[in-house]
Amino acid sequence: MREFFYAAGFIEVETPVKIHAPAPEEYIESVQSEGDFLRTSPELAMKVLLSQGCEKIFQIGSCFRANEHGRKHLEEFTMLEFYAVKWDYRQLAEFTAAMLKSAAGNNPVFSSHDFITVDEAFRRYAGVSAFEADADDTFDELMVTKVEPNLGTEELTFLMDYPASRASLSRLSAANPKVAERWELYRNGLELANAFGELTDSVEQRKRFEAANKFRAANNMHAYPEPVEFYAALDKGLPESSGCAIGVDRLLMLLCNENDIRNVRA
Amino acid sequence: MYNASDLKKGLKIEIDGAPWVITEFEFCKPGKGTALYRCKMKNMISGAGMEKTYRPTDKIDKPNLEEREMIYGYYDGDKYVFSDPNTYDEFPVSEETLGDSKYFLIEESVCNFILFNGEPIEITLPTFIEKEITETEPGARGDTATNVMKPAKIDNGFELQVPLFINQGDVIKIDTRTGTYAERVSKA
């Protein structure tokens, strides 16, 4: 996997695991560590590197998410995260598919891929539009019970263009602002990756983090300090870029044909 | 009350006044979305199955369930009467609740009760009981190795399949969970 990145001109980086300010997200909780937090993802630190002139970077390392235990979840898991300046999110998807195919060697599990939009997938498998589901607050339930089990059954499936309300740290599509430049990747119903055409607008990003922080406060979740270094990087100027985060343990599940993530770690 | 994060396989919960046991459990968290707890469950009274998905903020009722050991006493012509060995409280149980277990009740045997709001909903008998065969075709001597079975009856009329070598008057062990023959205890 590393060889594929090196050959494509990426450099490997390492950013701190124990951090002062995680990205505020609605449903991701950090593990606390002596007044700081263990990173839930290396995203903000890697974006600071982009603002400082790095153009293609990747990192493989542990991330931590509190209270996530199950067949598909470990509290500590291994994340592969990478960013490429100037690439758009579709180009990133093609690269990701090629990288996974190469990493799998002779195992055919990642040998081909296809695309479907979130809205098409909802209409096909849940019988409603993704936007209606989002408005009715049934999006997550339908995703888990109806949509996900049907994704990636034959080949890698990129689930493209999330409703704008679920943009997270991605930018809205210029062609259709109802959706965000965000995809997730599935195989055998298992979510493998999340990717963004990165949001570079510092005003919009602050707005989203503030809204997430309000949601967190209303739901008794931990309040996070302001990510000042990340805000400074945004103000300085984050280049147009795309980035992807892959759950490495889940790749191993598929490569080893294992049904439980706890069986692929030491 | 339980929180959604308490849910797991084997947990017993109450929904609309009925007790359910969770038979399959999965923690889910669709990309950037809320955590969801998917449960398959079985109604502890009717045996009916159902699927339900909970969110982290959901609260779930705890059923008033109690496990107690009871001693089987007698049949009063309508109900099967058990009693608590400590308090001597009597618990009459209907034929319907017992099902086929009614054929395997032996006086003085210790049974495990699960009570829901004080009413027995599940009764577990000793795993093996001994019963005499009261009716069967004559046995085929020497044929002790084959798997061929024949019908036989015990004193209360319950019919089960036994090996060919079993004769009327033999005492056999019966598995009360399945109502099937386990082994021969003694010959007539």
Interface residues (C-beta under 8 A of the other chain):
Chain A: E25 E26 Y27 I28 N67 E68 H69 G70 R71 K72 H73 F139 D140 E141 M143 V144 T145 E148 R166 S168 E184 E191 N194 N219
Chain B: S5 E26 F27 C28 K29 P30 G31 K32 G33 T34 A35 L36 R38 T53 T57
